[in-house]
Amino acid sequence: MSDVLLSAKNITRRFHGLVAIDGVSLTLTRGTVHAVIGTNGAGKSTLVSVLAGELAPNEGAIFLHQQEVTSWSQPRRARAGLGRSYQRTTIFPSLTVHENCRIAAQANRQQFWNWSSPARNCRYSNDAADQAIQLAGLESDSRHTAGMLSHGRKRQLEIAMSLATHPQVLLLDEPLAGMGPEETERMLSLLASLKNEHAILLVEHDMDAVFKVADEITVMVNGRVIAQGEPQAIRSNPDVQTAYLGEDE
Ligand SMILES: Nc1ncnc2c1ncn2[C@@H]1O[C@H](COP(=O)(O)OP(=O)(O)OP(=O)(O)O)[C@@H](O)[C@H]1O
């Protein structure tokens, strides 16, 4: 039985006169990487922001674990298991890898503040950080200052920070941007290892990487979905070849 964790139905988002996304529907299932590809300005990041709760859709509905969350704020969706990473790195550069993850775990957890106990001693957040660092393969960098990491490791740290909030759905906006071949391979292995327990949405421009890791692909052009399906079907779809893949080939 498929384990759909998130579904979006007929999402439209306008910016004044511009229709950035136009009637987009998709589902994210545990155990799969669902890639969203498309030309610049196709609406991919807008779609991620709408799913994450940072932008409200003008039309359509979003369901997380079968519950409608369209009106929920981003923090509320995050607490319900929706994690996201951004196109640009959003780490605290002067803190260590572990501190970054601990703060992410703390920020996502609502509880009364205990003034007599420093936040760094919070067992829950420390355990969540340890676990996330291990999942993201960053153990050897745990005590290193985040700002000193390589670009690839910073992107891994972003994913670790998201994992520290115990998400079941991961929305990843161009996690491979600016990476060299080795870093890309490491990130792809990380995504493959995470997908068993998560539903992953991957916005990505690197087509080789997408076709290596994706189980399902949605292709967007000018805010609309022009094709959706398994990688093999997408690769041979004439509309996709004309509108998008043809650009590179
Ligand atoms: N806050 C905003 N205000 C006005 N227009 C916006 C805003 N955000 C995005 N847009 C417009 O919406 C359209 C879709 O943008 P979006 O960033 O979602 O595309 P994208 O597919 O992620 O592009 P890229 O691959 O270049 O990152 C673009 O025309 C963009 O200029």
The ligand as a MOL file (V3000), in Angstrom:
LIG
                    3D

  0  0  0     0  0            999 V3000
M  V30 BEGIN CTAB
M  V30 COUNTS 31 33 0 0 0
M  V30 BEGIN ATOM
M  V30 1 N 7.8450 37.1840 -4.2080 0
M  V30 2 C 7.6210 37.2760 -5.5180 0
M  V30 3 N 7.0440 38.3610 -6.0420 0
M  V30 4 C 6.7860 38.4750 -7.3760 0
M  V30 5 N 7.0980 37.4980 -8.2700 0
M  V30 6 C 7.6840 36.3860 -7.8020 0
M  V30 7 C 7.9850 36.2170 -6.4040 0
M  V30 8 N 8.5780 34.9930 -6.2460 0
M  V30 9 C 8.6560 34.4470 -7.4700 0
M  V30 10 N 8.1240 35.2780 -8.4040 0
M  V30 11 C 8.0070 34.9950 -9.8240 0
M  V30 12 O 7.3000 33.7710 -9.9450 0
M  V30 13 C 7.8440 33.0000 -11.0260 0
M  V30 14 C 8.2930 31.6670 -10.5030 0
M  V30 15 O 9.4480 31.8670 -9.6930 0
M  V30 16 P 10.1700 30.6800 -8.9350 0
M  V30 17 O 11.3070 31.2800 -8.1620 0
M  V30 18 O 9.1850 29.8940 -8.1800 0
M  V30 19 O 10.7250 29.8090 -10.1480 0
M  V30 20 P 11.7860 28.6150 -10.1270 0
M  V30 21 O 11.2450 27.5710 -11.0180 0
M  V30 22 O 12.0980 28.2330 -8.7370 0
M  V30 23 O 13.0610 29.3180 -10.8010 0
M  V30 24 P 14.6210 28.9920 -10.6000 0
M  V30 25 O 14.8560 27.6480 -11.1900 0
M  V30 26 O 15.2680 30.0960 -11.4070 0
M  V30 27 O 14.9370 29.0770 -9.1360 0
M  V30 28 C 8.9690 33.8410 -11.6200 0
M  V30 29 O 8.4560 34.5590 -12.7310 0
M  V30 30 C 9.3420 34.7850 -10.5110 0
M  V30 31 O 9.8850 35.9860 -11.0050 0
M  V30 END ATOM
M  V30 BEGIN BOND
M  V30 1 1 1 2
M  V30 2 1 2 3
M  V30 3 2 2 7
M  V30 4 2 3 4
M  V30 5 1 4 5
M  V30 6 2 5 6
M  V30 7 1 6 7
M  V30 8 1 6 10
M  V30 9 1 7 8
M  V30 10 2 8 9
M  V30 11 1 9 10
M  V30 12 1 10 11
M  V30 13 1 11 12
M  V30 14 1 11 30
M  V30 15 1 12 13
M  V30 16 1 13 14
M  V30 17 1 13 28
M  V30 18 1 14 15
M  V30 19 1 15 16
M  V30 20 2 16 17
M  V30 21 1 16 18
M  V30 22 1 16 19
M  V30 23 1 19 20
M  V30 24 2 20 21
M  V30 25 1 20 22
M  V30 26 1 20 23
M  V30 27 1 23 24
M  V30 28 2 24 25
M  V30 29 1 24 26
M  V30 30 1 24 27
M  V30 31 1 28 29
M  V30 32 1 28 30
M  V30 33 1 30 31
M  V30 END BOND
M  V30 END CTAB
M  END
